[in-house]
Amino acid sequence: MENFKSTKFTHQNGEITNYYEGGSPDGTPIHFSSTGKYRVMAPDMRGYGDSSAPTNKRSYSLEVLVQEAVELAAHLNIQKAVWVAHDWGCGVNGALAAHYPELYLSFVNLAVPYRTLERGLNHAKTLINCDLYPEDEYEWGQFDYMRYYELHAEEHIKIFEAHTDRIMPLLYVKADPSKHSQRSIMSTAQRDGGLLFGRHPEKLPQIPLAMTSIDEHHLANLLRSHKKNGWFPPTAWYLNHDVKEEYSKSEKNRGVLEFPVIFLDAKYDSVCSPSVSPKMGEPQKEACKDFTYVTVDSAHWLQLEKPDEVNQILEKWLNEKF
């Protein structure tokens, strides 16, 4: 990351978080924009980049990761910040906000709504669009791949580690509006014996980078991370649903957030977008007292596919709130 300084921090549990810091030392702290008015910190999440990649699945539980975030904030002498997250980072962001709301100036989630996946797979199951996914045929709906990970983690890891070079671009393919509101390919993972081409990864197509939201630089860094750490860490993030419900019982204020919250909906995200599964958007509306919802016409990786639009939305919102 250009103009960002990389630093490693060792947590009380011995794990290491590598984080990048840039912007103004005296600016408003933002965990994960970078104009001169902000002090920006962006960590490599557990198991990615140059952060440590433990082999115990509980090292990726929200209870552990939230405590690590609290320690990192203290290390950086941050009293309050704007916390920004995407994908599983939204799970950590949501759990952190619910347990430590005093650390927040405001809250930003990209693609994954608050009060969804951080509460566990059984809770997410209640948010499935049953008109699109009839329960008798698609028990786990678009989250079927998560159930597959729970039941067949070793098989999944083995396949992905053997085909990382070909799989990586496929995970970042840009939005295809013609497929909006269709069933996700993630909904048949158990039936197919895995993600994408299931038991036949040799059939995976080679996708040109022009069809994806990443460039050569992104791809090189992603390949370096996954070949260094393997595919257990990314998979382990999905292997702690069983302890999330209990952890959520210790939330403050029942998870209600009083500070400003914005959710950027990746419209063509077939798993998480409320535009496909409306119930996915309902819990956050009830729990957030100052809530803003903005739709971005992109697939899951909206910050890569539409970076200028995402930055403009966040800059405008932050200027309005602060």
VOPAGU-2260 file (C-alpha; in pm, 1 decimal, decimal comma):
REM VOPAGU-2260
SITE   aa  ch    i         X         Y         Z
SITE  MET   A    0       0,0       0,0       0,0
SITE  GLU   A    1     166,5     317,6    -122,2
SITE  ASN   A    2     230,4     591,2     135,5
SITE  PHE   A    3     133,7     356,4     416,7
SITE  LYS   A    4     371,8     235,8     684,7
SITE  SER   A    5     359,8    -133,5     773,7
SITE  THR   A    6     393,0    -232,1    1141,3
SITE  LYS   A    7     350,8    -556,2    1334,2
SITE  PHE   A    8     176,6    -574,5    1672,6
SITE  THR   A    9     186,8    -877,4    1902,8
SITE  HIS   A   10    -132,2    -950,1    2098,7
SITE  GLN   A   11    -153,8   -1088,9    2450,8
SITE  ASN   A   12    -239,9   -1430,4    2303,9
SITE  GLY   A   13      80,6   -1429,3    2098,5
SITE  GLU   A   14     -83,0   -1370,7    1760,5
SITE  ILE   A   15      56,2   -1098,7    1535,0
SITE  THR   A   16    -143,7    -839,3    1345,0
SITE  ASN   A   17      30,6    -662,7    1060,3
SITE  TYR   A   18    -129,5    -325,4     995,1
SITE  TYR   A   19     -77,2     -31,7     761,4
SITE  GLU   A   20    -103,1     327,5     874,6
SITE  GLY   A   21    -118,0     649,6     673,5
SITE  GLY   A   22    -274,9     992,8     653,8
SITE  SER   A   23    -249,7    1255,4     924,5
SITE  PRO   A   24    -131,8    1144,6    1273,0
SITE  ASP   A   25    -374,2    1400,0    1420,2
SITE  GLY   A   26    -665,6    1316,6    1190,5
SITE  THR   A   27    -987,9    1134,7    1271,0
SITE  PRO   A   28    -897,0     766,6    1315,6
SITE  ILE   A   29   -1043,2     540,0    1049,4
SITE  HIS   A   30    -987,1     170,8    1068,7
SITE  PHE   A   31    -968,5      65,5     714,8
SITE  SER   A   32   -1016,6     669,2     270,3
SITE  SER   A   33    -713,7     825,6     298,8
SITE  THR   A   34    -721,9    1196,9     253,6
SITE  GLY   A   35    -510,6    1422,4     471,7
SITE  LYS   A   36    -789,3    1480,6     724,6
SITE  TYR   A   37    -789,0    1118,8     839,1
SITE  ARG   A   38    -551,7     888,7    1020,1
SITE  VAL   A   39    -600,3     552,7     850,5
SITE  MET   A   40    -518,0     207,9     987,6
SITE  ALA   A   41    -576,1    -103,3     777,8
SITE  PRO   A   42    -484,5    -441,1     930,2
SITE  ASP   A   43    -420,5    -766,7     753,1
SITE  MET   A   44    -696,1    -978,9     904,0
SITE  ARG   A   45    -612,3   -1297,0    1090,1
SITE  GLY   A   46    -465,4   -1552,7     849,2
SITE  TYR   A   47    -409,1   -1304,3     565,8
SITE  GLY   A   48    -108,4   -1111,9     438,0
SITE  ASP   A   49     162,5   -1072,8     700,1
SITE  SER   A   50     -57,4   -1128,3    1005,3
SITE  SER   A   51     -14,9   -1462,5    1179,5
SITE  ALA   A   52    -211,5   -1764,5    1055,6
SITE  PRO   A   53    -275,0   -2004,8    1345,9
SITE  THR   A   54    -400,9   -2357,2    1284,2
SITE  ASN   A   55    -655,5   -2358,1    1569,0
SITE  LYS   A   56    -999,0   -2272,2    1432,4
SITE  ARG   A   57   -1095,2   -2093,5    1755,7
SITE  SER   A   58    -824,6   -1835,7    1682,0
SITE  TYR   A   59   -1068,1   -1710,5    1416,9
SITE  SER   A   60   -1370,5   -1686,9    1646,5
SITE  LEU   A   61   -1527,8   -1344,5    1690,5
SITE  GLU   A   62   -1467,0   -1347,7    2063,8
SITE  VAL   A   63   -1091,0   -1376,3    2002,8
SITE  LEU   A   64   -1080,5   -1136,8    1707,3
SITE  VAL   A   65   -1283,8    -868,7    1884,8
SITE  GLN   A   66   -1046,5    -875,0    2180,8
SITE  GLU   A   67    -753,2    -842,7    1940,4
SITE  ALA   A   68    -919,6    -537,9    1780,9
SITE  VAL   A   69    -960,5    -381,1    2124,7
SITE  GLU   A   70    -591,7    -441,4    2198,3
SITE  LEU   A   71    -486,2    -295,5    1862,6
SITE  ALA   A   72    -692,5      18,4    1925,9
SITE  ALA   A   73    -529,1      60,0    2267,3
SITE  HIS   A   74    -184,4       6,1    2114,6
SITE  LEU   A   75    -258,1     282,9    1863,9
SITE  ASN   A   76    -391,2     507,6    2142,7
SITE  ILE   A   77    -730,8     528,3    1976,2
SITE  GLN   A   78   -1022,5     623,9    2198,2
SITE  LYS   A   79   -1283,5     629,8    1920,4
SITE  ALA   A   80   -1269,6     569,4    1546,1
SITE  VAL   A   81   -1468,5     524,7    1228,7
SITE  TRP   A   82   -1454,3     148,1    1177,0
SITE  VAL   A   83   -1491,0      30,7     814,7
SITE  ALA   A   84   -1521,4    -333,3     711,4
SITE  HIS   A   85   -1598,9    -570,3     424,7
SITE  ASP   A   86   -1678,9    -942,2     402,7
SITE  TRP   A   87   -1582,2   -1125,0     725,6
SITE  GLY   A   88   -1439,0    -797,9     848,6
SITE  CYS   A   89   -1806,0    -698,0     880,5
SITE  GLY   A   90   -1854,1    -983,1    1123,4
SITE  VAL   A   91   -1572,7    -852,5    1342,2
SITE  ASN   A   92   -1698,7    -495,6    1301,1
SITE  GLY   A   93   -2050,5    -593,6    1402,2
SITE  ALA   A   94   -1942,7    -795,0    1704,6
SITE  LEU   A   95   -1697,1    -524,7    1812,9
SITE  ALA   A   96   -1964,3    -253,5    1787,0
SITE  ALA   A   97   -2213,6    -461,7    1982,3
SITE  HIS   A   98   -1965,8    -541,2    2261,9
SITE  TYR   A   99   -1752,5    -223,3    2266,6
SITE  PRO   A  100   -1970,2      62,1    2130,3
SITE  GLU   A  101   -1755,2     310,0    2324,1
SITE  LEU   A  102   -1482,0     263,2    2059,5
SITE  TYR   A  103   -1699,1     405,7    1780,4
SITE  LEU   A  104   -1742,9     744,6    1618,7
SITE  SER   A  105   -1931,9     571,0    1340,6
SITE  PHE   A  106   -1970,4     234,1    1172,4
SITE  VAL   A  107   -1935,1     132,2     806,5
SITE  ASN   A  108   -2013,1    -209,2     659,3
SITE  LEU   A  109   -1962,5    -290,6     292,2
SITE  ALA   A  110   -2167,4    -575,2     136,4
SITE  VAL   A  111   -2250,6    -763,7     459,1
SITE  PRO   A  112   -2531,7    -612,5     672,3
SITE  TYR   A  113   -2501,8    -564,6    1047,3
SITE  ARG   A  114   -2674,5    -824,5    1267,7
SITE  THR   A  115   -2645,9   -1108,6    1016,8
SITE  LEU   A  116   -2350,0   -1345,3     985,4
SITE  GLU   A  117   -2182,9   -1237,7    1310,3
SITE  ARG   A  118   -2475,3   -1400,9    1492,4
SITE  GLY   A  119   -2411,3   -1744,3    1342,4
SITE  LEU   A  120   -2526,4   -1963,8    1057,7
SITE  ASN   A  121   -2851,6   -2069,0    1223,0
SITE  HIS   A  122   -2946,2   -1702,0    1254,7
SITE  ALA   A  123   -2847,3   -1634,5     892,9
SITE  LYS   A  124   -3071,4   -1924,7     792,9
SITE  THR   A  125   -3374,1   -1729,5     919,1
SITE  LEU   A  126   -3291,3   -1449,6     672,9
SITE  ILE   A  127   -3304,0   -1663,6     357,1
SITE  ASN   A  128   -3547,5   -1562,2      81,9
SITE  CYS   A  129   -3763,4   -1874,4      80,9
SITE  ASP   A  130   -3940,8   -1770,1    -239,6
SITE  LEU   A  131   -3606,8   -1796,5    -417,1
SITE  TYR   A  132   -3482,5   -2088,6    -209,0
SITE  PRO   A  133   -3770,5   -2326,0    -119,0
SITE  GLU   A  134   -3680,0   -2482,1     213,6
SITE  ASP   A  135   -3748,0   -2840,7     106,3
SITE  GLU   A  136   -3493,6   -2810,1    -176,5
SITE  TYR   A  137   -3249,8   -2543,7     -51,4
SITE  GLU   A  138   -3235,1   -2585,4     326,4
SITE  TRP   A  139   -2937,1   -2351,9     366,9
SITE  GLY   A  140   -3020,0   -2121,5      76,2
SITE  GLN   A  141   -2731,0   -1906,9     -42,8
SITE  PHE   A  142   -2537,8   -2008,6     270,5
SITE  ASP   A  143   -2513,1   -2371,8     162,0
SITE  TYR   A  144   -2141,5   -2328,0      91,4
SITE  MET   A  145   -2085,9   -2231,7     456,2
SITE  ARG   A  146   -2252,3   -2553,3     566,5
SITE  TYR   A  147   -2031,7   -2740,0     318,1
SITE  TYR   A  148   -1723,3   -2583,3     477,8
SITE  GLU   A  149   -1838,6   -2699,3     821,3
SITE  LEU   A  150   -1889,3   -3056,6     704,7
SITE  HIS   A  151   -1604,2   -3090,6     455,5
SITE  ALA   A  152   -1338,1   -2837,6     552,5
SITE  GLU   A  153   -1039,1   -3061,5     478,2
SITE  GLU   A  154   -1168,6   -3154,4     133,7
SITE  HIS   A  155   -1239,3   -2791,1      48,8
SITE  ILE   A  156    -894,4   -2676,2     164,7
SITE  LYS   A  157    -721,1   -2950,3     -34,1
SITE  ILE   A  158    -898,9   -2855,6    -357,2
SITE  PHE   A  159    -838,2   -2482,8    -319,2
SITE  GLU   A  160    -470,8   -2525,6    -229,6
SITE  ALA   A  161    -417,1   -2740,3    -538,7
SITE  HIS   A  162    -580,3   -2486,0    -772,6
SITE  THR   A  163    -513,1   -2146,5    -613,5
SITE  ASP   A  164    -382,2   -1980,1    -931,2
SITE  ARG   A  165    -694,9   -2061,7   -1127,8
SITE  ILE   A  166    -943,8   -2010,4    -845,5
SITE  MET   A  167    -827,4   -1666,3    -735,8
SITE  PRO   A  168    -951,1   -1463,0   -1038,3
SITE  LEU   A  169   -1284,0   -1649,1   -1028,3
SITE  LEU   A  170   -1349,9   -1514,5    -679,4
SITE  TYR   A  171   -1327,0   -1155,4    -806,2
SITE  VAL   A  172   -1538,1   -1164,6   -1124,2
SITE  LYS   A  173   -1728,0    -839,3   -1179,7
SITE  ALA   A  174   -2103,5    -806,1   -1156,6
SITE  ASP   A  175   -2331,5    -960,0   -1417,0
SITE  PRO   A  176   -2661,9    -767,6   -1388,2
SITE  SER   A  177   -2840,6   -1031,8   -1597,6
SITE  LYS   A  178   -2804,9   -1277,6   -1307,5
SITE  HIS   A  179   -2958,4   -1051,1   -1044,3
SITE  SER   A  180   -3223,8   -1224,2    -833,9
SITE  GLN   A  181   -3119,3   -1565,9    -962,3
SITE  ARG   A  182   -3008,5   -1838,7    -723,5
SITE  SER   A  183   -2646,4   -1815,8    -614,8
SITE  ILE   A  184   -2397,4   -2081,5    -722,9
SITE  MET   A  185   -2314,9   -2096,0    -349,3
SITE  SER   A  186   -2654,8   -2258,7    -285,4
SITE  THR   A  187   -2558,7   -2599,7    -430,0
SITE  ALA   A  188   -2211,8   -2651,4    -280,4
SITE  GLN   A  189   -2310,7   -2962,9     -84,5
SITE  ARG   A  190   -2495,1   -3112,1    -379,5
SITE  ASP   A  191   -2203,2   -3036,7    -613,7
SITE  GLY   A  192   -1934,5   -3156,5    -375,8
SITE  GLY   A  193   -1776,2   -2815,0    -336,1
SITE  LEU   A  194   -1765,9   -2462,0    -465,9
SITE  LEU   A  195   -1742,4   -2364,8    -831,4
SITE  PHE   A  196   -1684,5   -2696,1   -1016,9
SITE  GLY   A  197   -1727,5   -2911,9    -708,8
SITE  ARG   A  198   -1545,6   -3239,2    -740,8
SITE  HIS   A  199   -1399,4   -3142,3   -1078,6
SITE  PRO   A  200   -1170,4   -2842,9   -1016,8
SITE  GLU   A  201    -977,6   -2938,9   -1329,2
SITE  LYS   A  202   -1272,2   -2794,7   -1524,6
SITE  LEU   A  203   -1226,9   -2448,9   -1378,0
SITE  PRO   A  204   -1203,2   -2194,0   -1660,5
SITE  GLN   A  205    -916,3   -1950,0   -1686,7
SITE  ILE   A  206   -1061,2   -1603,9   -1631,4
SITE  PRO   A  207    -881,8   -1299,3   -1777,2
SITE  LEU   A  208    -818,1   -1027,3   -1519,2
SITE  ALA   A  209   -1015,8    -782,2   -1735,6
SITE  MET   A  210   -1330,5    -968,5   -1625,8
SITE  THR   A  211   -1244,0    -921,7   -1259,2
SITE  SER   A  212   -1218,1    -634,2   -1013,8
SITE  ILE   A  213    -846,4    -694,3    -946,2
SITE  ASP   A  214    -528,4    -609,8   -1133,3
SITE  GLU   A  215    -187,3    -777,9   -1153,4
SITE  HIS   A  216     -74,3    -611,4    -831,5
SITE  HIS   A  217    -379,6    -731,6    -638,9
SITE  LEU   A  218    -347,5   -1080,8    -783,0
SITE  ALA   A  219      19,7   -1109,0    -691,1
SITE  ASN   A  220     -49,7   -1008,0    -331,7
SITE  LEU   A  221    -346,5   -1242,8    -301,5
SITE  LEU   A  222    -147,3   -1535,6    -439,1
SITE  ARG   A  223     143,6   -1457,9    -208,4
SITE  SER   A  224     -86,7   -1452,4      93,9
SITE  HIS   A  225    -271,6   -1773,7      12,8
SITE  LYS   A  226      40,4   -1966,3     -85,8
SITE  LYS   A  227     215,8   -1850,7     229,9
SITE  ASN   A  228     -70,3   -1920,7     470,8
SITE  GLY   A  229    -271,1   -2183,2     284,6
SITE  TRP   A  230    -650,9   -2205,7     271,7
SITE  PHE   A  231    -711,4   -2316,0     630,3
SITE  PRO   A  232    -723,1   -1955,7     762,4
SITE  PRO   A  233    -987,8   -1831,6     515,0
SITE  THR   A  234   -1189,8   -2146,8     580,7
SITE  ALA   A  235   -1155,4   -2121,5     959,8
SITE  TRP   A  236   -1348,4   -1793,1     959,0
SITE  TYR   A  237   -1651,3   -2009,6     868,2
SITE  LEU   A  238   -1590,0   -2276,3    1133,5
SITE  ASN   A  239   -1698,6   -2080,1    1441,2
SITE  HIS   A  240   -2071,0   -2038,5    1381,6
SITE  ASP   A  241   -2135,4   -2272,9    1673,6
SITE  VAL   A  242   -1991,5   -2027,7    1930,4
SITE  LYS   A  243   -2131,2   -1703,0    1790,8
SITE  GLU   A  244   -2476,6   -1731,9    1943,5
SITE  GLU   A  245   -2334,7   -1766,3    2294,8
SITE  TYR   A  246   -2095,2   -1475,1    2241,3
SITE  SER   A  247   -2378,8   -1253,2    2122,1
SITE  LYS   A  248   -2547,5   -1293,8    2463,2
SITE  SER   A  249   -2285,3   -1062,1    2615,7
SITE  GLU   A  250   -2359,9    -767,9    2384,1
SITE  LYS   A  251   -2417,7    -425,6    2533,9
SITE  ASN   A  252   -2753,5    -254,6    2481,3
SITE  ARG   A  253   -2881,5    -565,7    2296,4
SITE  GLY   A  254   -2667,2    -469,2    1998,2
SITE  VAL   A  255   -2848,2    -137,7    1943,3
SITE  LEU   A  256   -2607,4     123,4    1799,7
SITE  GLU   A  257   -2659,7     490,4    1886,1
SITE  PHE   A  258   -2382,7     633,1    1662,8
SITE  PRO   A  259   -2404,5     688,0    1283,3
SITE  VAL   A  260   -2410,3     371,5    1073,2
SITE  ILE   A  261   -2389,7     335,7     695,5
SITE  PHE   A  262   -2436,3      18,4     493,3
SITE  LEU   A  263   -2323,2       0,3     130,5
SITE  ASP   A  264   -2522,6    -270,5     -43,1
SITE  ALA   A  265   -2343,4    -450,2    -327,8
SITE  LYS   A  266   -2656,6    -499,1    -537,4
SITE  TYR   A  267   -2526,1    -795,2    -738,4
SITE  ASP   A  268   -2391,6    -986,4    -439,4
SITE  SER   A  269   -2608,4   -1298,2    -461,2
SITE  VAL   A  270   -2532,7   -1405,8    -104,7
SITE  CYS   A  271   -2558,2   -1096,1     112,7
SITE  SER   A  272   -2750,9    -827,4     -74,0
SITE  PRO   A  273   -3092,3    -736,1      71,7
SITE  SER   A  274   -3195,6    -663,9    -287,4
SITE  VAL   A  275   -3201,3   -1042,7    -332,5
SITE  SER   A  276   -3283,6   -1150,8      22,7
SITE  PRO   A  277   -3480,8    -863,5     181,4
SITE  LYS   A  278   -3468,2   -1013,1     531,4
SITE  MET   A  279   -3088,8    -964,6     528,9
SITE  GLY   A  280   -3145,4    -591,1     559,3
SITE  GLU   A  281   -3409,8    -588,8     830,9
SITE  PRO   A  282   -3211,6    -648,1    1155,1
SITE  GLN   A  283   -2974,8    -354,0    1099,6
SITE  LYS   A  284   -3262,5    -112,6    1038,8
SITE  GLU   A  285   -3407,8    -206,0    1375,9
SITE  ALA   A  286   -3073,8    -193,3    1561,1
SITE  CYS   A  287   -2923,5     129,3    1420,3
SITE  LYS   A  288   -3065,9     460,6    1545,5
SITE  ASP   A  289   -2887,6     675,5    1284,3
SITE  PHE   A  290   -2887,4     458,3     974,6
SITE  THR   A  291   -2797,1     526,5     609,8
SITE  TYR   A  292   -2841,7     271,9     329,2
SITE  VAL   A  293   -2677,3     318,8     -10,9
SITE  THR   A  294   -2687,6      78,1    -305,2
SITE  VAL   A  295   -2385,6      31,4    -531,9
SITE  ASP   A  296   -2428,5    -150,7    -863,1
SITE  SER   A  297   -2148,6    -401,6    -815,2
SITE  ALA   A  298   -2072,3    -755,3    -712,7
SITE  HIS   A  299   -1941,9    -847,0    -368,0
SITE  TRP   A  300   -1606,2    -665,3    -393,3
SITE  LEU   A  301   -1759,0    -319,4    -438,9
SITE  GLN   A  302   -1453,5    -134,3    -301,1
SITE  LEU   A  303   -1248,8    -289,7    -583,4
SITE  GLU   A  304   -1509,4    -285,6    -858,6
SITE  LYS   A  305   -1635,2      69,8    -788,4
SITE  PRO   A  306   -1357,9     230,6    -576,5
SITE  ASP   A  307   -1425,6     592,9    -675,4
SITE  GLU   A  308   -1798,8     562,5    -613,6
SITE  VAL   A  309   -1747,9     392,2    -277,2
SITE  ASN   A  310   -1495,3     654,4    -163,5
SITE  GLN   A  311   -1721,9     939,5    -273,7
SITE  ILE   A  312   -2017,5     792,5     -83,9
SITE  LEU   A  313   -1814,2     752,5     233,7
SITE  GLU   A  314   -1650,6    1096,2     206,5
SITE  LYS   A  315   -1989,6    1264,2     158,7
SITE  TRP   A  316   -2141,3    1074,4     449,1
SITE  LEU   A  317   -1851,8    1146,5     682,7
SITE  ASN   A  318   -1864,6    1517,4     594,8
SITE  GLU   A  319   -2236,6    1520,9     675,7
SITE  LYS   A  320   -2190,8    1343,2    1008,7
SITE  PHE   A  321   -1874,7    1514,0    1131,1
